[in-house]
Amino acid sequence: MNSTTPVLELRNVTKFYGDFKAVDDVSFTLPRGAIYGFLGPNGAGKTTSIRMILEIIKPSSGTITVLGESSALVVRDRIGYLPEEKGLYKKMKAWSIIAYFASLKGMSRPTARRRAFELLERYGLKDFALKPTDALSKGMAQKVQVLAAIAHDPELVILDEPFSGLDPVNQQVMEEIIRDMASRGRTVLFSTHVMQHAERLCDHILLMAKGRKIFDGTIADAKRTIPRRVQIETDDDIAPVRELPEVAAVTRIESTAVRNGCPRWELQIHEQAEPQAVLRACFERGVRLRSFNQSDPTLHDVFVHLVGSEAREASHR
Amino acid sequence: MRYVLLVAWREYSENAKTKGFWIGMLLFPTILFIAIQVPVFLEKRGTPTRHFVVVDQSGQFEKTVDAAVERHHQRRVLQELDDYARKHAETTAPKAGQAGDTLARFADTDAALDEFIRRGGKEFYLRELQPRLKPGAPSFNEPRRSFERVPLPPDIRTNADLATIAQELRPYLRGEKKIFAEGREIGLFAAVLIPADVEQRIVRPGASRAAASRTWRGIEFWSINLTDESLRGEIQRAIDDEVRRREYVARGLDLALIQQVAATRVPFESLNPRKEEGKERVSGADVLRQWAPTAFVYLLWVAIFSIVQMLLNNVIEEKSNRIIEVLLSSVTPGELMMGKLVGIAAIGLTMVGSWVLALIGILAWKSSGHSEVATQLYTVVRTSNLVPAFVIYFSLGYVMYAALILALGSVCNTLKEAQSYMGVITMIMMVPMLTMMFIPKDPNGTVATVLSWIPIYTPFIMMNRAAADPPLFDLIGTMVLLLVCAVSALWMAGKIFRIGVLRTGQPPKLVEMLRWVKGS
C-alpha cells in the first residue's frame, strides 16, 4: 500500500436494522495522516458507521476498504478503537488491561507490558499502573482505555466520543494524544458532539445526520457553506445598508442588554463579498456606526446551519 | 488460534485471582480432610467424660453398672492399643501366641476383651509389644474414660424415697448445681435410679398379665441429654445381661453352655458374581466402590456448576461494561467465545485436578494406618476407573453447559437478567442431584438407563453408574451422543453469541434466537 492510497474508503454504504435505515448510502475517503472529525447529532449513524468500518457488524450494502483491505479483520492489528460506551474489566490492573489489548493486536507480551508502563507514565498515570481499574476515577479509566486503544501504535485510530466525560484538563490531554498520533503520521478518526474540539483538532470533518452524509471537507470549506455575518450598532436609519449589494439580509438583534438604547443589527453578507466593503459603504452613505463587528462563523454555527433544527437539541447537550 | 489463546490466558489468569476460585479449590480438600479427621477426633476428644450417679436401693445392680463401665473403658483401651501397635510397632510376622497379635485380631470380640482383662490389660499388652516397638515411638496415652461414676452429692440421702431423690437431683442434672468430686466441680450428666423392688418389676414373658402391666416403670435413667444414648445403652445392656444371667441360674440352666450357644454363629458372606473367580468375596472396599461414584457425581455437579457460573459472570461483565466492542475490534466473536471456553475450562480443570490430587494425597496419607475408611477409599480410587471417568465427564459436561451459558450470557445485559434464566437451568440441573442416591441401588435399571441417554444428564448419571459396569452400548452410545450434542450446542451457541453480544435492550425471544441459529 503506497502513501496515496486512502486509509479508509466507504462506498455507498447502507445499513438497515430491520426496516430502519441507520446509515444511508454514505461514501467518503480518509487521506493518510489526517485528523478527521466525525460529527453529527445523536442517532446520525456515526457509531453504526464506525462499527461497520471495524467489521463488528456488516453493512447491508456498499463496500468498505480499510488500509487497502476489504476486511478490517485482516488488518485489525493496525487499527485502534475506542468505543462510545466505555468500560474496563473492573478487577484488572491498569497496565494489565493495556497490555492485554495490545497483545490482542499482535504485540508480544513483554513488549506490550513495557509499552503499557511507558504510556501510563507519559500521560500521568504512572502511580495508578498497578491499581485495579475500579479504583480509578472515570476520567482516569477513560484515559486508560484510550491508551489501550493506541498502545500498539495503530496506523488508523478510531475514537468514538473520546472527550465525553472528561474534565477540561483531561480533554487537553486527550487532544494531546490525538495530536501526537497525527504528528507521527497516524490517521485519526474521532466522533464528537463538542465542536470546539473538532475545530481545534481536525483537518477534515464529516458531518452526518439521519444516516446521511451532509458535509465532507475541510473546516474552512465548512465555514464557507454559511453566509458570513457582520454586527453593527447604529442610531441612524438602517435602510441604506439594506440596499447594499453585498448584504443579503438584515435582522435586528433583540438584545436585553442594549447599550445606550442603541439598536444592533446583524447583516448576512453574500459569499463573495468582503465585510470591509460593507464598512466602506456605510461610511460613504453617512451611516454612523457605534460599532462594527466582523466574526467568522464557528463550527457550531455550521453544524446548526447544516443539520438544521432537528439536531439543535442534540448539539446543545 | 493465537487470539483464542490470548483470550483464554486472560480468562485463566484473571479468574485464578478471584476469591471464588481459591475457595472452590480449597473447600473440597478441606471438607474431605475434616470428614475423615472429625470422627477420629471426636472419638478421641470430642465427647467429654460423662459423669453419672447411681442410686441402687435394691443393692443388686450397682456392681453390674460399675463392671459395665469399666469393661467399656477397657474395650476402648484395647482398641487404642491396637491402633498404637499398628502405628508404632514393626509389622514383622507375628509370633504365634503373642498377645498383641491375638488380641488385635479379635479386638471386637468379647472373648478377646476377657482375655485382655484377664491377662492384666494395658500393662500386659505394652509389655508384650515392647520388643517390637519402633525406636522413637511415643509412649501410649490411655484414652479418657467415656463414663465415670461419681458419688451422690452429700446433701442427698440415699435411703429417701426415689421420687424425692429424683426431685433433689434435678438442679444437678439441669446444670444449675455442680457435684464436687475428684477435687473439682463436675457437671452431672445422668442419674440412674434403681428402685428397691426392682426384682418385682422385671418383665418376664409368660408371667401373669397383671404383673406385667404393673411394671411399666423399672429403672429410671435421668438426663437432659436426649441424643447421646451411649451411657444409657451400656448400662441397660449390662443390667439386662445380668438379669438374664440370674434367670439362667435360677432356672438351673448351665451358664457356660448358654454362653457357648449364644456365641454360636454361621459365617455369612456377600459375593459378587462380577468379580474374578475365587475373589468374589465382597469387601468393605467393594461396598464403598458402589457408593463412591455418588460422591463423584456430587463433585462433578459442583465443579460444572461453579465454573459455568464463572463463565456467565464473565460474559455479562464484558457485555454490561461494553468491553465487548473493543474486544470485537480485535478478535472475532468466535475467537472470543472459544477463548472464554478454553480459559474457563482450564480454570475448571485446575480446580478438578487439585481436587483429585488432594483426594489421592489425603487418602494416601490417611490410609497409612490411621483410618480404615481412608484405606478402603484409597483402594477404590486407585483401582477403579472413577477418576478418569470423572475427568472425561467433567470435560464433556462442561462443554455442553458452557455452550448453553455462553448463549444465555450473550443475550442478557445484566447479571440480574441472566439469573432468572439461570434459575430454570438450575432446576433442570437438579435432577441428577435428586437421583444421585437412588441410582447406585439400581444402576442399570430403567430410570438410570433412560436418564443416561438425555445428554444434559449423561455426565452425571453415567458417572453415577460408573462402578456398576454399565453395558458397553450405554457407555459408548451415551458418550458419542453427548459429544455430538456438546459440539452442536457449541456451534449453535456460536451463532447466538455472535449476534447476542452486541445487542442491547430486551433479551430476544427464543424464536428470534432460533432464527439467528438458522440464518445469517
Interface residues (C-beta under 8 A of the other chain):
Chain A: R51 L54 I56 I57 A72 L73 R76 I79 Y81 L82 P83 E85 K86 G87 L88 Y89 K90 K91 M92 Y100 F101 S103 L104 K105 Q145 A148 A149
Chain B: Y3 L6 V7 R10 E14 K17 T18 E317 E318 S320 N321 R322 I323 E325 V326 L327 L328 S329 S330 V331 T332 L502
